[in-house]
Amino acid sequence: MKDLGATSVSHASYPDHYRYTDADIRPILQTAAMSGASALVTTEKDAMRLDPVLKRQSDWQLPVWVLRVRMTFLSG
């Protein structure tokens, strides 16, 4: 994100293949509101899992920006 010119105001980490719950999103909403965040940024894989949970949040108003992650093998 830094390479794209974005400034992170907070972050949250969850295990790979995590199934997000409404309880997971509440602190993210609170932190975003208190910090003045302008968007939620997530990976493509997590966006698919977050979408149904975020749709249930009546007070979610930030856009969700999805980062496409690419990997390049330089050798071997």
C-alpha positions as CSV (number, residue, x, y, z in Angstrom):
1,M,0.0,0.0,0.0
2,K,2.8,2.4,0.8
3,D,4.2,1.9,-2.7
4,L,0.8,3.0,-4.0
5,G,0.9,6.2,-2.0
6,A,-1.6,5.1,0.6
7,T,-1.3,5.6,4.4
8,S,-2.5,2.9,6.7
9,V,-4.3,4.1,9.8
10,S,-4.7,0.7,11.2
11,H,-4.5,-3.0,10.3
12,A,-5.9,-6.3,11.4
13,S,-4.5,-9.8,10.7
14,Y,-6.4,-13.0,10.6
15,P,-5.3,-16.6,9.8
16,D,-5.4,-17.8,6.2
17,H,-8.8,-19.0,5.0
18,Y,-10.4,-17.2,8.0
19,R,-14.2,-17.1,8.0
20,Y,-15.1,-13.5,9.1
21,T,-18.0,-12.9,11.5
22,D,-20.1,-9.9,12.4
23,A,-18.1,-9.8,15.7
24,D,-14.9,-9.4,13.7
25,I,-16.2,-6.4,11.8
26,R,-17.4,-4.4,14.7
27,P,-13.9,-3.3,16.0
28,I,-12.9,-2.7,12.4
29,L,-15.8,-0.3,12.0
30,Q,-15.0,1.4,15.2
31,T,-11.4,1.9,14.4
32,A,-12.1,3.1,10.9
33,A,-14.6,5.7,12.3
34,M,-12.2,6.9,15.1
35,S,-9.2,7.1,12.8
36,G,-10.8,8.9,9.9
37,A,-10.1,6.1,7.4
38,S,-11.3,6.7,3.9
39,A,-11.5,3.0,2.8
40,L,-11.0,-0.6,3.9
41,V,-8.3,-2.3,2.0
42,T,-8.1,-6.0,1.6
43,T,-6.8,-8.7,-0.7
44,E,-8.9,-10.3,-3.4
45,K,-9.2,-13.6,-1.5
46,D,-10.4,-11.9,1.7
47,A,-12.8,-9.6,-0.2
48,M,-14.8,-12.6,-1.1
49,R,-15.1,-13.7,2.5
50,L,-15.7,-10.2,3.8
51,D,-18.4,-9.2,1.3
52,P,-21.4,-11.0,2.9
53,V,-20.4,-9.9,6.4
54,L,-20.0,-6.2,5.4
55,K,-23.4,-6.3,3.6
56,R,-25.0,-7.1,6.9
57,Q,-23.5,-4.0,8.5
58,S,-26.1,-1.2,8.2
59,D,-23.6,1.4,9.4
60,W,-20.8,0.4,7.0
61,Q,-20.2,3.4,4.7
62,L,-16.6,3.2,3.6
63,P,-15.6,1.9,0.2
64,V,-13.7,-1.4,0.1
65,W,-10.6,-1.3,-2.0
66,V,-9.3,-4.7,-3.2
67,L,-5.6,-5.2,-3.7
68,R,-4.6,-7.6,-6.4
69,V,-1.5,-9.5,-5.2
70,R,0.8,-10.8,-7.9
71,M,3.9,-13.0,-7.3
72,T,6.8,-13.3,-9.7
73,F,9.4,-16.0,-9.3
74,L,12.8,-14.5,-10.1
75,S,14.6,-17.8,-10.3
76,G,14.1,-21.6,-9.8
